[in-house]
Amino acid sequence: MVSVGDAYSERADEYVALLGAMESVHPDDRELVSAWAGALAGRIVDAGCGPGHWTHFLHDRGCDIEGVDQVGAFIDGARARFPGVAYRVGRLERLGLPDASLSGVLSWYSIIHTPPEAVGTVLGEFARCLEPGGSLLLGFFAGPAVEPFDHAVVTAYRWTCEELAGALLSAGFDVVGTHARADPGSRPHGAIEARRREA
């Protein structure tokens, strides 16, 4: 079975051409992420930044942000397209950052390929890196159950808001808000904002 990193490496150019610009982003998502990031006062990591367009978007709005992705081709491309923005290769479950060093983690569709039994490890790493009260914003494919489906690149998973909120609670987060959207011709979308528990 091909790994997620290898699958995206093989199709990186195609992915960037289709989805690697803010023009491909739904206006509601742009508004949500902008408002979320604008309320933070410290460093942010775009965890699983892919082509890096969200990192660049928030950097241009004054955020102290770094993009991290396991796919080297995405990182190389992001550095070339968006000079002056910080990007590096890294993994969601090992971000390589000190404890409590972040005010925010953006995980926009970055856990969609993580098997449900491994999501707790990733969320735990996000919690470790966030300061108490720090904020996490997750974007994901929503559905009536936690289940795999055939994604264009490699197997992905749908989550219910309730199941993902439960995983967040177990990882040390409190859920602040949830968002859902169903657009004609597109898979249902979900987003959850959560805050690292103070103690």
Secondary structure as GFF3:
##gff-version 3
##sequence-region A 1 199
A	DSSP	alpha_helix	4	10	.	.	.	ID=ss1
A	DSSP	alpha_helix	12	19	.	.	.	ID=ss2
A	DSSP	three_ten_helix	22	24	.	.	.	ID=ss3
A	DSSP	alpha_helix	27	38	.	.	.	ID=ss4
A	DSSP	beta_strand	44	47	.	.	.	ID=ss5
A	DSSP	alpha_helix	53	59	.	.	.	ID=ss6
A	DSSP	beta_strand	65	69	.	.	.	ID=ss7
A	DSSP	alpha_helix	72	81	.	.	.	ID=ss8
A	DSSP	beta_strand	86	89	.	.	.	ID=ss9
A	DSSP	beta_strand	102	108	.	.	.	ID=ss10
A	DSSP	alpha_helix	116	129	.	.	.	ID=ss11
A	DSSP	beta_strand	130	141	.	.	.	ID=ss12
A	DSSP	beta_strand	147	149	.	.	.	ID=ss13
A	DSSP	beta_strand	156	158	.	.	.	ID=ss14
A	DSSP	alpha_helix	161	170	.	.	.	ID=ss15
A	DSSP	beta_strand	173	181	.	.	.	ID=ss16
A	DSSP	beta_strand	189	196	.	.	.	ID=ss17
###
